[in-house]
């Protein structure tokens, strides 16, 4: 379901209660000022104990239209929805949790000195959100090993992907673009990381204590975290429209299993698997790969088939397609790499989809079912 979300509410729908040090613990502070804009922030107290409540981050934007002189004032409310409800994001949400989330958010905003109706919260326009899924691994697979395999994928320039970052010695993988990012990380290991190294930068004290609890109760538990971070509204709307949903959704419109599932599933199928599926094939024997190519493409020349075998093995080697490009990049022109890239795409024509590593099926099955995971579920 959803992890982080950003709600945009017009300032005239939020009433700031007169500040009092006896009643409230935070107030608005100016963060930035420009020619036609001002930015103010208001944050709750930092959590010190696992029982301390989690608060959203508030940002107020003042923007004046240069032509008309009209001043627009909007407040963005950003928060991790599962952390608001459970004080951690290892436990996943369900659609039935929506009313409880609205009630708690309304209460926390009041505690921060901001009064906004529950109806306005439910109907608040979404400026960005992060559909996510915790994937429980089995058959002895470790999140670390799967992330190393995913690090071999090719970046598709057509989808505006700009770079991949391999973090914390293989515990995390982040695929960036200008308007969104795709994140895989070892959820259990990340619970024990310091803020500066953690993939989840907003760790709660309860999440930190969960690591020791899990290691005592289920020392072999492995969870691969998969997130799509759609923080750019224009990109978010284009993705939703492509998948058959209405643009400019309200909070109540995206707090749905169907929406989050389709977004996560599309990125997995299109960008991660897409042209990279051959990387996850079990078969690595050069002569068997050669026979398979010759059988499936009977008119191919032997020299070309041998070249494809070598390309297959080089792409599957440590560092994958991106490292291969770095190695040969200084010796070839960019247009020549594009020809090699076309050959890499062709390798997917020779795979046996039933001969993939079983972790691929585990992820497929998890995304198809999309059942909420709870750490203390029986």
Number of C-alpha atoms within 10 A of each C-alpha: 28 25 22 22 25 25 22 23 22 16 17 11 14 16 13 17 14 10 15 11 8 6 12 15 14 17 18 17 13 12 12 11 11 9 8 12 15 16 19 17 18 19 16 19 13 12 15 11 11 16 11 14 18 25 25 22 16 23 20 23 20 17 18 16 11 10 6 7 10 10 14 13 17 20 22 23 23 19 21 22 26 21 25 22 22 17 22 23 25 22 18 22 25 16 14 10 13 17 13 12 18 22 13 16 23 19 17 19 20 16 17 25 22 19 17 20 13 16 10 16 21 18 16 22 20 25 24 24 26 24 24 24 29 28 24 17 19 14 8 10 16 18 27 21 13 21 20 19 18 20 25 21 25 25 20 16 10 6 10 13 19 13 15 19 13 17 15 16 9 18 23 25 24 19 20 18 15 11 15 19 19 23 18 26 28 26 24 23 18 23 24 17 17 13 13 8 12 20 23 16 12 13 21 24 19 20 22 18 14 19 18 15 12 15 12 10 9 10 11 14 16 21 22 24 20 21 24 24 21 24 19 14 18 14 15 24 20 15 19 19 13 12 13 11 15 14 16 19 19 19 23 17 16 20 24 17 17 12 18 21 20 19 21 21 17 16 16 18 14 13 18 19 18 17 22 23 20 26 27 22 19 15 16 13 10 14 11 12 21 18 14 17 22 18 12 12 13 11 8 12 11 13 8 12 19 18 13 20 21 15 18 22 17 15 22 20 15 14 18 21 24 16 17 17 18 11 11 11 13 9 9 11 10 12 9 12 14 11 10 15 16 12 15 20 15 14 19 18 14 16 21 14 13 10 12 17 15 16 18 14 12 16 19 16 12 17 19 12 9 20 17 16 17 13 10 7 6 4
